[in-house]
Amino acid sequence: MATRNPTDEIVAALERAWPNWQVWTVPKAIGGTIWYARRSDGTGRVLNAASADELAEYLEETASR
C-alpha cells in the first residue's frame, strides 16, 4: 500500500473546504514549502502563503470581500 503524503492530504482538505479554488504547493530550494491557491475559473490573483493555515486565512479574507 502506498504511503500518503501529509501535504497532499492538507491540499485535498483545503480544496474540499474551498471548492472554487485550486490549491498546490512548491517546495523551497532550502527547506519549507510555499502554498498557492487560485480560483478555478481563472479570475482574480494567485494567493501565496508560507503555511497552509496562512493560506486558509487568505482564502477566508478573499471570500469575505
mmJSON file of the N, C-alpha and C atoms, coordinates in Angstrom:
{"data_MODEL":{"atom_site":{
"group_PDB":["ATOM","ATOM","ATOM","ATOM","ATOM","ATOM","ATOM","ATOM","ATOM","ATOM","ATOM","ATOM","ATOM","ATOM","ATOM","ATOM","ATOM","ATOM","ATOM","ATOM","ATOM","ATOM","ATOM","ATOM","ATOM","ATOM","ATOM","ATOM","ATOM","ATOM","ATOM","ATOM","ATOM","ATOM","ATOM","ATOM","ATOM","ATOM","ATOM","ATOM","ATOM","ATOM","ATOM","ATOM","ATOM","ATOM","ATOM","ATOM","ATOM","ATOM","ATOM","ATOM","ATOM","ATOM","ATOM","ATOM","ATOM","ATOM","ATOM","ATOM","ATOM","ATOM","ATOM","ATOM","ATOM","ATOM","ATOM","ATOM","ATOM","ATOM","ATOM","ATOM","ATOM","ATOM","ATOM","ATOM","ATOM","ATOM","ATOM","ATOM","ATOM","ATOM","ATOM","ATOM","ATOM","ATOM","ATOM","ATOM","ATOM","ATOM","ATOM","ATOM","ATOM","ATOM","ATOM","ATOM","ATOM","ATOM","ATOM","ATOM","ATOM","ATOM","ATOM","ATOM","ATOM","ATOM","ATOM","ATOM","ATOM","ATOM","ATOM","ATOM","ATOM","ATOM","ATOM","ATOM","ATOM","ATOM","ATOM","ATOM","ATOM","ATOM","ATOM","ATOM","ATOM","ATOM","ATOM","ATOM","ATOM","ATOM","ATOM","ATOM","ATOM","ATOM","ATOM","ATOM","ATOM","ATOM","ATOM","ATOM","ATOM","ATOM","ATOM","ATOM","ATOM","ATOM","ATOM","ATOM","ATOM","ATOM","ATOM","ATOM","ATOM","ATOM","ATOM","ATOM","ATOM","ATOM","ATOM","ATOM","ATOM","ATOM","ATOM","ATOM","ATOM","ATOM","ATOM","ATOM","ATOM","ATOM","ATOM","ATOM","ATOM","ATOM","ATOM","ATOM","ATOM","ATOM","ATOM","ATOM","ATOM","ATOM","ATOM","ATOM","ATOM","ATOM","ATOM","ATOM","ATOM","ATOM","ATOM","ATOM","ATOM","ATOM","ATOM"],
"id":[1,2,3,4,5,6,7,8,9,10,11,12,13,14,15,16,17,18,19,20,21,22,23,24,25,26,27,28,29,30,31,32,33,34,35,36,37,38,39,40,41,42,43,44,45,46,47,48,49,50,51,52,53,54,55,56,57,58,59,60,61,62,63,64,65,66,67,68,69,70,71,72,73,74,75,76,77,78,79,80,81,82,83,84,85,86,87,88,89,90,91,92,93,94,95,96,97,98,99,100,101,102,103,104,105,106,107,108,109,110,111,112,113,114,115,116,117,118,119,120,121,122,123,124,125,126,127,128,129,130,131,132,133,134,135,136,137,138,139,140,141,142,143,144,145,146,147,148,149,150,151,152,153,154,155,156,157,158,159,160,161,162,163,164,165,166,167,168,169,170,171,172,173,174,175,176,177,178,179,180,181,182,183,184,185,186,187,188,189,190,191,192,193,194,195],
"type_symbol":["N","C","C","N","C","C","N","C","C","N","C","C","N","C","C","N","C","C","N","C","C","N","C","C","N","C","C","N","C","C","N","C","C","N","C","C","N","C","C","N","C","C","N","C","C","N","C","C","N","C","C","N","C","C","N","C","C","N","C","C","N","C","C","N","C","C","N","C","C","N","C","C","N","C","C","N","C","C","N","C","C","N","C","C","N","C","C","N","C","C","N","C","C","N","C","C","N","C","C","N","C","C","N","C","C","N","C","C","N","C","C","N","C","C","N","C","C","N","C","C","N","C","C","N","C","C","N","C","C","N","C","C","N","C","C","N","C","C","N","C","C","N","C","C","N","C","C","N","C","C","N","C","C","N","C","C","N","C","C","N","C","C","N","C","C","N","C","C","N","C","C","N","C","C","N","C","C","N","C","C","N","C","C","N","C","C","N","C","C","N","C","C","N","C","C"],
"label_atom_id":["N","CA","C","N","CA","C","N","CA","C","N","CA","C","N","CA","C","N","CA","C","N","CA","C","N","CA","C","N","CA","C","N","CA","C","N","CA","C","N","CA","C","N","CA","C","N","CA","C","N","CA","C","N","CA","C","N","CA","C","N","CA","C","N","CA","C","N","CA","C","N","CA","C","N","CA","C","N","CA","C","N","CA","C","N","CA","C","N","CA","C","N","CA","C","N","CA","C","N","CA","C","N","CA","C","N","CA","C","N","CA","C","N","CA","C","N","CA","C","N","CA","C","N","CA","C","N","CA","C","N","CA","C","N","CA","C","N","CA","C","N","CA","C","N","CA","C","N","CA","C","N","CA","C","N","CA","C","N","CA","C","N","CA","C","N","CA","C","N","CA","C","N","CA","C","N","CA","C","N","CA","C","N","CA","C","N","CA","C","N","CA","C","N","CA","C","N","CA","C","N","CA","C","N","CA","C","N","CA","C","N","CA","C","N","CA","C","N","CA","C","N","CA","C","N","CA","C"],
"label_alt_id":[null,null,null,null,null,null,null,null,null,null,null,null,null,null,null,null,null,null,null,null,null,null,null,null,null,null,null,null,null,null,null,null,null,null,null,null,null,null,null,null,null,null,null,null,null,null,null,null,null,null,null,null,null,null,null,null,null,null,null,null,null,null,null,null,null,null,null,null,null,null,null,null,null,null,null,null,null,null,null,null,null,null,null,null,null,null,null,null,null,null,null,null,null,null,null,null,null,null,null,null,null,null,null,null,null,null,null,null,null,null,null,null,null,null,null,null,null,null,null,null,null,null,null,null,null,null,null,null,null,null,null,null,null,null,null,null,null,null,null,null,null,null,null,null,null,null,null,null,null,null,null,null,null,null,null,null,null,null,null,null,null,null,null,null,null,null,null,null,null,null,null,null,null,null,null,null,null,null,null,null,null,null,null,null,null,null,null,null,null,null,null,null,null,null,null],
"label_comp_id":["MET","MET","MET","ALA","ALA","ALA","THR","THR","THR","ARG","ARG","ARG","ASN","ASN","ASN","PRO","PRO","PRO","THR","THR","THR","ASP","ASP","ASP","GLU","GLU","GLU","ILE","ILE","ILE","VAL","VAL","VAL","ALA","ALA","ALA","ALA","ALA","ALA","LEU","LEU","LEU","GLU","GLU","GLU","ARG","ARG","ARG","ALA","ALA","ALA","TRP","TRP","TRP","PRO","PRO","PRO","ASN","ASN","ASN","TRP","TRP","TRP","GLN","GLN","GLN","VAL","VAL","VAL","TRP","TRP","TRP","THR","THR","THR","VAL","VAL","VAL","PRO","PRO","PRO","LYS","LYS","LYS","ALA","ALA","ALA","ILE","ILE","ILE","GLY","GLY","GLY","GLY","GLY","GLY","THR","THR","THR","ILE","ILE","ILE","TRP","TRP","TRP","TYR","TYR","TYR","ALA","ALA","ALA","ARG","ARG","ARG","ARG","ARG","ARG","SER","SER","SER","ASP","ASP","ASP","GLY","GLY","GLY","THR","THR","THR","GLY","GLY","GLY","ARG","ARG","ARG","VAL","VAL","VAL","LEU","LEU","LEU","ASN","ASN","ASN","ALA","ALA","ALA","ALA","ALA","ALA","SER","SER","SER","ALA","ALA","ALA","ASP","ASP","ASP","GLU","GLU","GLU","LEU","LEU","LEU","ALA","ALA","ALA","GLU","GLU","GLU","TYR","TYR","TYR","LEU","LEU","LEU","GLU","GLU","GLU","GLU","GLU","GLU","THR","THR","THR","ALA","ALA","ALA","SER","SER","SER","ARG","ARG","ARG"],
"label_asym_id":["A","A","A","A","A","A","A","A","A","A","A","A","A","A","A","A","A","A","A","A","A","A","A","A","A","A","A","A","A","A","A","A","A","A","A","A","A","A","A","A","A","A","A","A","A","A","A","A","A","A","A","A","A","A","A","A","A","A","A","A","A","A","A","A","A","A","A","A","A","A","A","A","A","A","A","A","A","A","A","A","A","A","A","A","A","A","A","A","A","A","A","A","A","A","A","A","A","A","A","A","A","A","A","A","A","A","A","A","A","A","A","A","A","A","A","A","A","A","A","A","A","A","A","A","A","A","A","A","A","A","A","A","A","A","A","A","A","A","A","A","A","A","A","A","A","A","A","A","A","A","A","A","A","A","A","A","A","A","A","A","A","A","A","A","A","A","A","A","A","A","A","A","A","A","A","A","A","A","A","A","A","A","A","A","A","A","A","A","A","A","A","A","A","A","A"],
"label_entity_id":["1","1","1","1","1","1","1","1","1","1","1","1","1","1","1","1","1","1","1","1","1","1","1","1","1","1","1","1","1","1","1","1","1","1","1","1","1","1","1","1","1","1","1","1","1","1","1","1","1","1","1","1","1","1","1","1","1","1","1","1","1","1","1","1","1","1","1","1","1","1","1","1","1","1","1","1","1","1","1","1","1","1","1","1","1","1","1","1","1","1","1","1","1","1","1","1","1","1","1","1","1","1","1","1","1","1","1","1","1","1","1","1","1","1","1","1","1","1","1","1","1","1","1","1","1","1","1","1","1","1","1","1","1","1","1","1","1","1","1","1","1","1","1","1","1","1","1","1","1","1","1","1","1","1","1","1","1","1","1","1","1","1","1","1","1","1","1","1","1","1","1","1","1","1","1","1","1","1","1","1","1","1","1","1","1","1","1","1","1","1","1","1","1","1","1"],
"label_seq_id":[1,1,1,2,2,2,3,3,3,4,4,4,5,5,5,6,6,6,7,7,7,8,8,8,9,9,9,10,10,10,11,11,11,12,12,12,13,13,13,14,14,14,15,15,15,16,16,16,17,17,17,18,18,18,19,19,19,20,20,20,21,21,21,22,22,22,23,23,23,24,24,24,25,25,25,26,26,26,27,27,27,28,28,28,29,29,29,30,30,30,31,31,31,32,32,32,33,33,33,34,34,34,35,35,35,36,36,36,37,37,37,38,38,38,39,39,39,40,40,40,41,41,41,42,42,42,43,43,43,44,44,44,45,45,45,46,46,46,47,47,47,48,48,48,49,49,49,50,50,50,51,51,51,52,52,52,53,53,53,54,54,54,55,55,55,56,56,56,57,57,57,58,58,58,59,59,59,60,60,60,61,61,61,62,62,62,63,63,63,64,64,64,65,65,65],
"pdbx_PDB_ins_code":[null,null,null,null,null,null,null,null,null,null,null,null,null,null,null,null,null,null,null,null,null,null,null,null,null,null,null,null,null,null,null,null,null,null,null,null,null,null,null,null,null,null,null,null,null,null,null,null,null,null,null,null,null,null,null,null,null,null,null,null,null,null,null,null,null,null,null,null,null,null,null,null,null,null,null,null,null,null,null,null,null,null,null,null,null,null,null,null,null,null,null,null,null,null,null,null,null,null,null,null,null,null,null,null,null,null,null,null,null,null,null,null,null,null,null,null,null,null,null,null,null,null,null,null,null,null,null,null,null,null,null,null,null,null,null,null,null,null,null,null,null,null,null,null,null,null,null,null,null,null,null,null,null,null,null,null,null,null,null,null,null,null,null,null,null,null,null,null,null,null,null,null,null,null,null,null,null,null,null,null,null,null,null,null,null,null,null,null,null,null,null,null,null,null,null],
"Cartn_x":[0.837,0.0,0.884,0.523,1.302,1.095,2.153,2.033,1.475,0.684,0.087,1.0,1.107,1.892,1.016,1.448,0.636,0.296,1.221,0.952,-0.19,-0.211,-1.3,-2.646,-2.639,-3.874,-4.362,-3.439,-3.811,-4.33,-3.676,-4.144,-5.573,-5.816,-7.154,-8.186,-7.809,-8.731,-9.047,-8.04,-8.28,-9.187,-8.968,-9.809,-11.24,-11.427,-12.791,-13.46,-12.693,-13.229,-13.485,-12.702,-12.797,-12.929,-14.105,-14.259,-14.069,-14.115,-13.917,-12.466,-11.586,-10.164,-9.319,-8.247,-7.232,-6.064,-5.608,-4.524,-3.353,-2.156,-0.957,0.201,1.278,2.474,3.698,4.711,6.004,7.069,7.913,8.961,10.007,10.453,11.532,12.851,13.805,15.108,15.799,15.616,16.223,15.131,14.559,13.579,12.278,11.213,9.91,9.134,7.946,7.018,6.288,6.01,5.16,3.805,2.74,1.37,0.707,0.008,-0.642,-2.104,-2.902,-4.298,-4.717,-5.562,-6.163,-7.57,-8.413,-9.795,-9.818,-10.703,-10.808,-11.22,-11.929,-12.366,-11.3,-10.139,-9.031,-9.099,-10.104,-10.201,-9.465,-9.175,-8.521,-7.038,-6.441,-4.992,-4.659,-3.442,-2.957,-2.538,-3.016,-2.624,-1.415,-0.498,0.605,0.839,1.286,1.454,2.586,3.05,4.14,3.658,2.333,1.801,0.374,-0.117,-1.5,-2.468,-2.164,-3.032,-3.105,-1.968,-1.937,-2.736,-2.61,-3.366,-4.864,-5.266,-6.68,-7.185,-6.373,-6.75,-6.946,-6.037,-6.152,-7.41,-7.711,-8.92,-10.166,-10.169,-11.302,-11.445,-10.337,-10.382,-10.908,-10.455,-10.879,-12.36,-12.864,-14.269,-15.16,-14.641,-15.458,-15.534,-14.813,-14.843,-16.056],
"Cartn_y":[-1.176,0.0,1.243,2.215,3.445,4.321,4.99,5.909,7.242,7.866,9.144,10.273,11.249,12.432,13.383,13.787,14.679,15.995,16.498,17.737,17.533,16.395,16.11,16.053,15.511,15.437,16.828,17.719,19.092,19.832,19.648,20.26,19.791,18.502,17.957,18.544,18.694,19.266,20.724,21.483,22.877,22.961,22.086,22.103,21.675,20.789,20.442,21.624,22.339,23.488,24.677,24.786,25.891,25.306,24.779,24.042,24.873,26.186,27.032,27.443,26.816,27.161,25.93,26.144,25.113,25.427,24.439,24.626,23.739,24.268,23.471,24.01,23.246,23.635,23.55,24.317,24.255,24.218,23.187,23.134,24.231,24.828,25.819,25.089,25.786,25.193,24.754,25.542,25.197,25.195,24.039,23.85,24.607,23.96,24.6,24.436,24.992,24.868,26.184,26.565,27.712,27.167,27.716,27.288,28.292,27.794,28.652,28.268,29.248,28.982,29.977,29.507,30.39,29.908,30.842,30.494,29.527,28.565,27.565,28.184,29.324,29.965,30.872,30.967,31.739,33.233,33.689,35.111,35.418,36.681,37.091,36.798,37.044,36.857,35.533,35.102,33.895,34.28,33.517,33.739,32.873,33.381,32.537,32.799,31.759,31.83,30.92,31.165,30.374,29.088,28.982,27.777,27.531,26.334,26.007,26.847,27.069,27.892,29.325,29.863,31.221,31.292,30.286,30.261,30.198,29.406,29.331,30.697,31.441,32.796,33.697,33.628,34.444,34.079,32.788,32.36,32.91,32.874,33.407,34.914,35.634,37.079,37.382,36.613,36.828,36.542,35.515,35.144,36.193,36.896,37.87,39.227,39.394,40.681,40.764],
"Cartn_z":[0.0,0.0,0.0,-0.808,-0.92,0.315,0.719,1.842,1.348,2.186,1.825,2.272,1.427,1.734,2.555,3.754,4.583,3.867,3.066,2.331,1.348,0.66,-0.279,0.442,1.646,2.417,2.812,3.162,3.513,2.284,1.143,-0.104,-0.401,-0.284,-0.544,0.424,1.686,2.673,2.352,1.949,1.571,0.342,-0.624,-1.825,-1.51,-0.538,-0.114,0.571,1.399,2.125,1.206,0.146,-0.812,-2.216,-2.564,-3.824,-5.101,-4.98,-6.162,-6.345,-5.585,-5.628,-5.927,-6.66,-6.901,-5.968,-5.225,-4.254,-4.644,-4.516,-4.781,-3.95,-3.902,-3.157,-4.049,-3.663,-4.329,-3.229,-3.236,-2.215,-2.456,-1.372,-1.465,-1.72,-2.286,-2.561,-1.264,-0.211,1.07,2.129,2.366,3.428,3.276,3.621,3.631,2.345,2.363,1.246,1.081,-0.143,-0.426,-0.864,-0.3,-0.573,-1.497,-2.528,-3.517,-3.687,-4.109,-4.466,-5.539,-6.442,-7.442,-7.712,-8.106,-8.414,-9.6,-9.537,-10.605,-11.929,-11.871,-13.112,-13.72,-13.079,-13.632,-13.363,-12.627,-12.33,-11.029,-10.828,-9.588,-9.599,-8.454,-8.355,-7.678,-7.869,-7.207,-5.79,-4.821,-3.428,-3.123,-2.299,-1.845,-0.372,0.323,1.763,2.208,3.42,3.979,4.64,4.872,5.51,5.041,5.294,4.946,5.764,7.033,7.88,7.369,6.974,6.433,5.135,4.291,3.04,3.328,4.299,4.674,5.138,5.881,6.302,5.088,4.122,2.912,2.128,2.05,1.354,2.059,3.372,4.147,3.901,3.933,3.687,2.287,1.307,-0.077,-0.229,0.445,0.355,1.009,2.005,2.724,2.027,0.939,0.204,-0.68],
"occupancy":[1.0,1.0,1.0,1.0,1.0,1.0,1.0,1.0,1.0,1.0,1.0,1.0,1.0,1.0,1.0,1.0,1.0,1.0,1.0,1.0,1.0,1.0,1.0,1.0,1.0,1.0,1.0,1.0,1.0,1.0,1.0,1.0,1.0,1.0,1.0,1.0,1.0,1.0,1.0,1.0,1.0,1.0,1.0,1.0,1.0,1.0,1.0,1.0,1.0,1.0,1.0,1.0,1.0,1.0,1.0,1.0,1.0,1.0,1.0,1.0,1.0,1.0,1.0,1.0,1.0,1.0,1.0,1.0,1.0,1.0,1.0,1.0,1.0,1.0,1.0,1.0,1.0,1.0,1.0,1.0,1.0,1.0,1.0,1.0,1.0,1.0,1.0,1.0,1.0,1.0,1.0,1.0,1.0,1.0,1.0,1.0,1.0,1.0,1.0,1.0,1.0,1.0,1.0,1.0,1.0,1.0,1.0,1.0,1.0,1.0,1.0,1.0,1.0,1.0,1.0,1.0,1.0,1.0,1.0,1.0,1.0,1.0,1.0,1.0,1.0,1.0,1.0,1.0,1.0,1.0,1.0,1.0,1.0,1.0,1.0,1.0,1.0,1.0,1.0,1.0,1.0,1.0,1.0,1.0,1.0,1.0,1.0,1.0,1.0,1.0,1.0,1.0,1.0,1.0,1.0,1.0,1.0,1.0,1.0,1.0,1.0,1.0,1.0,1.0,1.0,1.0,1.0,1.0,1.0,1.0,1.0,1.0,1.0,1.0,1.0,1.0,1.0,1.0,1.0,1.0,1.0,1.0,1.0,1.0,1.0,1.0,1.0,1.0,1.0,1.0,1.0,1.0,1.0,1.0,1.0],
"B_iso_or_equiv":[0.0,0.0,0.0,0.0,0.0,0.0,0.0,0.0,0.0,0.0,0.0,0.0,0.0,0.0,0.0,0.0,0.0,0.0,0.0,0.0,0.0,0.0,0.0,0.0,0.0,0.0,0.0,0.0,0.0,0.0,0.0,0.0,0.0,0.0,0.0,0.0,0.0,0.0,0.0,0.0,0.0,0.0,0.0,0.0,0.0,0.0,0.0,0.0,0.0,0.0,0.0,0.0,0.0,0.0,0.0,0.0,0.0,0.0,0.0,0.0,0.0,0.0,0.0,0.0,0.0,0.0,0.0,0.0,0.0,0.0,0.0,0.0,0.0,0.0,0.0,0.0,0.0,0.0,0.0,0.0,0.0,0.0,0.0,0.0,0.0,0.0,0.0,0.0,0.0,0.0,0.0,0.0,0.0,0.0,0.0,0.0,0.0,0.0,0.0,0.0,0.0,0.0,0.0,0.0,0.0,0.0,0.0,0.0,0.0,0.0,0.0,0.0,0.0,0.0,0.0,0.0,0.0,0.0,0.0,0.0,0.0,0.0,0.0,0.0,0.0,0.0,0.0,0.0,0.0,0.0,0.0,0.0,0.0,0.0,0.0,0.0,0.0,0.0,0.0,0.0,0.0,0.0,0.0,0.0,0.0,0.0,0.0,0.0,0.0,0.0,0.0,0.0,0.0,0.0,0.0,0.0,0.0,0.0,0.0,0.0,0.0,0.0,0.0,0.0,0.0,0.0,0.0,0.0,0.0,0.0,0.0,0.0,0.0,0.0,0.0,0.0,0.0,0.0,0.0,0.0,0.0,0.0,0.0,0.0,0.0,0.0,0.0,0.0,0.0,0.0,0.0,0.0,0.0,0.0,0.0],
"pdbx_formal_charge":[null,null,null,null,null,null,null,null,null,null,null,null,null,null,null,null,null,null,null,null,null,null,null,null,null,null,null,null,null,null,null,null,null,null,null,null,null,null,null,null,null,null,null,null,null,null,null,null,null,null,null,null,null,null,null,null,null,null,null,null,null,null,null,null,null,null,null,null,null,null,null,null,null,null,null,null,null,null,null,null,null,null,null,null,null,null,null,null,null,null,null,null,null,null,null,null,null,null,null,null,null,null,null,null,null,null,null,null,null,null,null,null,null,null,null,null,null,null,null,null,null,null,null,null,null,null,null,null,null,null,null,null,null,null,null,null,null,null,null,null,null,null,null,null,null,null,null,null,null,null,null,null,null,null,null,null,null,null,null,null,null,null,null,null,null,null,null,null,null,null,null,null,null,null,null,null,null,null,null,null,null,null,null,null,null,null,null,null,null,null,null,null,null,null,null],
"auth_seq_id":[1,1,1,2,2,2,3,3,3,4,4,4,5,5,5,6,6,6,7,7,7,8,8,8,9,9,9,10,10,10,11,11,11,12,12,12,13,13,13,14,14,14,15,15,15,16,16,16,17,17,17,18,18,18,19,19,19,20,20,20,21,21,21,22,22,22,23,23,23,24,24,24,25,25,25,26,26,26,27,27,27,28,28,28,29,29,29,30,30,30,31,31,31,32,32,32,33,33,33,34,34,34,35,35,35,36,36,36,37,37,37,38,38,38,39,39,39,40,40,40,41,41,41,42,42,42,43,43,43,44,44,44,45,45,45,46,46,46,47,47,47,48,48,48,49,49,49,50,50,50,51,51,51,52,52,52,53,53,53,54,54,54,55,55,55,56,56,56,57,57,57,58,58,58,59,59,59,60,60,60,61,61,61,62,62,62,63,63,63,64,64,64,65,65,65],
"auth_comp_id":["MET","MET","MET","ALA","ALA","ALA","THR","THR","THR","ARG","ARG","ARG","ASN","ASN","ASN","PRO","PRO","PRO","THR","THR","THR","ASP","ASP","ASP","GLU","GLU","GLU","ILE","ILE","ILE","VAL","VAL","VAL","ALA","ALA","ALA","ALA","ALA","ALA","LEU","LEU","LEU","GLU","GLU","GLU","ARG","ARG","ARG","ALA","ALA","ALA","TRP","TRP","TRP","PRO","PRO","PRO","ASN","ASN","ASN","TRP","TRP","TRP","GLN","GLN","GLN","VAL","VAL","VAL","TRP","TRP","TRP","THR","THR","THR","VAL","VAL","VAL","PRO","PRO","PRO","LYS","LYS","LYS","ALA","ALA","ALA","ILE","ILE","ILE","GLY","GLY","GLY","GLY","GLY","GLY","THR","THR","THR","ILE","ILE","ILE","TRP","TRP","TRP","TYR","TYR","TYR","ALA","ALA","ALA","ARG","ARG","ARG","ARG","ARG","ARG","SER","SER","SER","ASP","ASP","ASP","GLY","GLY","GLY","THR","THR","THR","GLY","GLY","GLY","ARG","ARG","ARG","VAL","VAL","VAL","LEU","LEU","LEU","ASN","ASN","ASN","ALA","ALA","ALA","ALA","ALA","ALA","SER","SER","SER","ALA","ALA","ALA","ASP","ASP","ASP","GLU","GLU","GLU","LEU","LEU","LEU","ALA","ALA","ALA","GLU","GLU","GLU","TYR","TYR","TYR","LEU","LEU","LEU","GLU","GLU","GLU","GLU","GLU","GLU","THR","THR","THR","ALA","ALA","ALA","SER","SER","SER","ARG","ARG","ARG"],
"auth_asym_id":["A","A","A","A","A","A","A","A","A","A","A","A","A","A","A","A","A","A","A","A","A","A","A","A","A","A","A","A","A","A","A","A","A","A","A","A","A","A","A","A","A","A","A","A","A","A","A","A","A","A","A","A","A","A","A","A","A","A","A","A","A","A","A","A","A","A","A","A","A","A","A","A","A","A","A","A","A","A","A","A","A","A","A","A","A","A","A","A","A","A","A","A","A","A","A","A","A","A","A","A","A","A","A","A","A","A","A","A","A","A","A","A","A","A","A","A","A","A","A","A","A","A","A","A","A","A","A","A","A","A","A","A","A","A","A","A","A","A","A","A","A","A","A","A","A","A","A","A","A","A","A","A","A","A","A","A","A","A","A","A","A","A","A","A","A","A","A","A","A","A","A","A","A","A","A","A","A","A","A","A","A","A","A","A","A","A","A","A","A","A","A","A","A","A","A"],
"auth_atom_id":["N","CA","C","N","CA","C","N","CA","C","N","CA","C","N","CA","C","N","CA","C","N","CA","C","N","CA","C","N","CA","C","N","CA","C","N","CA","C","N","CA","C","N","CA","C","N","CA","C","N","CA","C","N","CA","C","N","CA","C","N","CA","C","N","CA","C","N","CA","C","N","CA","C","N","CA","C","N","CA","C","N","CA","C","N","CA","C","N","CA","C","N","CA","C","N","CA","C","N","CA","C","N","CA","C","N","CA","C","N","CA","C","N","CA","C","N","CA","C","N","CA","C","N","CA","C","N","CA","C","N","CA","C","N","CA","C","N","CA","C","N","CA","C","N","CA","C","N","CA","C","N","CA","C","N","CA","C","N","CA","C","N","CA","C","N","CA","C","N","CA","C","N","CA","C","N","CA","C","N","CA","C","N","CA","C","N","CA","C","N","CA","C","N","CA","C","N","CA","C","N","CA","C","N","CA","C","N","CA","C","N","CA","C","N","CA","C","N","CA","C","N","CA","C","N","CA","C"],
"pdbx_PDB_model_num":[1,1,1,1,1,1,1,1,1,1,1,1,1,1,1,1,1,1,1,1,1,1,1,1,1,1,1,1,1,1,1,1,1,1,1,1,1,1,1,1,1,1,1,1,1,1,1,1,1,1,1,1,1,1,1,1,1,1,1,1,1,1,1,1,1,1,1,1,1,1,1,1,1,1,1,1,1,1,1,1,1,1,1,1,1,1,1,1,1,1,1,1,1,1,1,1,1,1,1,1,1,1,1,1,1,1,1,1,1,1,1,1,1,1,1,1,1,1,1,1,1,1,1,1,1,1,1,1,1,1,1,1,1,1,1,1,1,1,1,1,1,1,1,1,1,1,1,1,1,1,1,1,1,1,1,1,1,1,1,1,1,1,1,1,1,1,1,1,1,1,1,1,1,1,1,1,1,1,1,1,1,1,1,1,1,1,1,1,1,1,1,1,1,1,1]
}}}
